[in-house]
């Protein structure tokens, strides 16, 4: 038994399919299947129930997979420690980002980050906050850009910048003639994102908890929400960095009378060894976002 075999087990458990697991492990399906059979024979137990359509772990397989995951994580941490000691600014870094931030922040920082850290490769994963944090905990990500507080205990965070929210209104909306708009005035026709997006909760909190729930159920992305605003369905709040993408969209942007905003943070596991790489990313982000603050 070796780490390669344990990675095969974890890939099968994740994909529930030998062919897809083999592809993820960059080996042929017969090679992967043969190694798993050898491991089952060596252990003397069946780890997976197999049919032509699906593969699922057996009861003992589930328990052994828990041990395999811990062993692989420990080996990866050992390798990462050694790599970080050599040069933390070299190699791949798996970075998560929330959907309401990625399209507006990443174009600002990719080129400057490449100049600052030419040997660092960013592997980007976009998802909602809870999913990013879970991927961090399971070591599928190294760090993530989120706009809420990091959970206490197992996560470290670097505060990067605070961006104000802006009111986004259809052209000709009764509020569009104002220089500044009170958050409470938006409550009557405020639209928000679907559950799971932190921007939804932040917008509701800023505007006294009221929203057009029918519209919210249909808005799975900020782009969809903005298109609904442009079509006259209601109003919404957008993060400040998104303002540049609103030009020519039939949407009027106005600053808020209050202080509604969000703070963007770079979070990682507290034990993540490549702190210098995260410091470098944080420095580039702060420098590039400052002109937009």
Residue pairs with C-beta under 8 A, 6 or more apart in sequence:
1 39
1 42
1 43
3 71
3 72
3 75
4 35
5 35
5 36
5 38
5 39
6 68
6 71
6 72
7 25
7 72
8 21
8 25
8 32
8 35
8 36
8 39
9 36
9 39
9 47
9 64
9 65
9 68
10 65
10 68
10 69
10 72
11 21
11 22
11 24
11 25
11 32
12 18
12 21
12 32
12 36
12 48
12 55
13 57
13 61
13 65
14 21
14 24
15 21
15 24
16 54
16 55
16 56
17 54
17 55
18 29
18 32
18 33
18 50
18 55
19 29
21 32
22 28
22 29
22 31
22 32
22 33
25 32
36 47
36 48
39 47
40 46
40 47
43 64
45 58
45 60
45 61
45 64
46 58
46 60
46 61
47 57
47 58
47 60
47 61
47 64
47 65
48 55
48 56
48 57
48 58
48 61
49 55
49 56
49 57
49 58
57 65
69 138
73 139
76 139
77 139
77 271
77 273
80 272
80 273
80 274
81 273
83 90
83 91
83 274
84 273
84 274
84 276
84 277
87 119
88 273
88 274
88 275
88 276
88 277
89 117
89 119
89 120
89 276
89 277
89 280
90 119
90 120
91 119
91 120
91 121
92 121
92 122
92 123
93 120
93 121
93 122
93 123
93 142
93 143
93 274
93 277
93 281
94 123
94 125
94 140
94 141
94 142
94 143
95 122
95 123
95 124
95 125
95 141
95 142
95 143
95 144
95 145
95 281
96 124
96 125
96 126
96 127
96 132
96 135
96 136
96 141
96 143
96 144
96 145
96 146
97 105
97 106
97 124
97 125
97 126
97 132
97 144
97 145
98 126
98 127
98 128
98 129
98 132
98 144
98 145
98 146
98 147
98 197
98 198
99 126
99 127
99 128
99 197
99 221
99 222
100 147
100 193
100 197
100 198
100 199
100 222
100 239
100 242
101 145
101 147
101 239
101 241
101 264
102 124
102 126
102 145
103 222
103 223
103 242
103 245
104 239
104 241
104 242
104 244
104 245
105 145
105 241
105 264
105 285
105 289
106 124
108 241
108 288
108 289
108 292
109 281
109 284
109 285
109 288
110 122
112 284
112 287
112 288
113 120
113 122
113 280
113 281
113 284
116 280
116 283
116 284
117 277
117 280
117 281
117 284
120 277
120 280
125 132
125 135
125 140
125 141
127 135
128 196
128 197
128 198
129 146
129 147
129 148
129 196
129 197
129 198
130 196
132 141
132 144
132 146
133 144
133 146
133 151
133 155
133 267
135 141
135 144
136 142
136 143
136 144
136 155
136 267
136 268
136 269
137 154
137 269
139 269
142 268
142 272
142 274
143 266
143 267
143 268
143 272
143 278
143 281
144 266
144 267
144 268
145 160
145 264
145 265
145 266
145 267
146 198
146 264
146 265
146 267
147 198
147 199
147 202
147 239
147 262
147 263
147 264
147 265
148 198
148 262
148 265
149 157
149 265
150 156
150 157
150 265
150 267
153 270
154 269
154 270
155 267
155 268
155 269
155 270
156 267
156 268
156 269
156 270
156 272
157 265
157 266
157 267
157 268
158 265
158 266
158 267
158 278
158 279
158 282
159 263
159 264
159 265
160 263
160 264
160 265
160 266
160 282
160 285
160 286
160 289
161 263
161 264
161 285
161 286
161 289
161 290
161 293
162 261
162 262
162 263
162 264
162 293
163 239
163 240
163 241
163 261
163 262
163 264
163 289
163 292
163 293
164 240
164 255
164 256
164 259
164 260
164 261
165 202
165 203
165 206
165 237
165 238
165 239
165 240
165 256
165 260
165 261
165 262
166 237
166 238
166 239
166 240
166 243
166 253
166 254
166 255
166 256
167 175
167 181
167 186
167 235
167 236
167 237
167 253
167 254
167 255
167 256
168 226
168 229
168 235
168 236
168 237
168 238
168 246
168 251
168 252
168 253
169 175
169 176
169 181
169 229
169 235
169 251
169 252
169 253
169 254
170 176
170 229
170 230
170 231
170 232
170 233
170 234
170 235
170 250
170 251
170 252
171 230
171 250
171 251
171 252
173 235
173 252
175 181
175 185
175 186
175 235
175 254
176 252
176 254
178 254
179 254
179 255
180 254
180 255
180 256
180 257
181 254
181 255
181 256
181 257
182 256
182 257
182 258
183 206
183 207
183 208
183 237
183 256
183 257
183 258
183 260
184 207
184 208
186 207
186 235
186 237
187 207
187 208
187 209
187 210
187 211
188 210
189 212
189 234
189 235
190 203
190 204
190 207
190 210
190 211
190 212
190 234
190 235
190 236
190 237
191 211
191 212
191 215
191 216
191 219
191 225
191 228
191 229
191 233
191 234
191 235
191 236
192 199
192 200
192 203
192 204
192 211
192 212
192 216
192 219
192 225
192 236
193 199
193 200
193 203
193 216
193 219
193 220
193 221
193 222
193 225
194 200
194 216
194 217
194 218
194 219
194 220
198 262
199 222
199 237
199 239
199 262
200 216
202 237
202 260
202 262
203 211
203 236
203 237
204 210
204 211
206 237
206 256
206 258
206 260
207 237
212 233
212 234
215 228
215 233
215 234
218 224
218 228
219 225
219 228
222 238
222 242
225 236
226 236
226 238
226 246
226 249
226 251
227 249
228 234
228 236
229 235
229 236
229 251
230 249
230 250
230 251
237 256
237 260
238 246
238 253
239 262
240 261
240 292
241 289
241 292
243 253
246 253
264 285
266 278
266 281
266 282
266 285
268 278
272 278
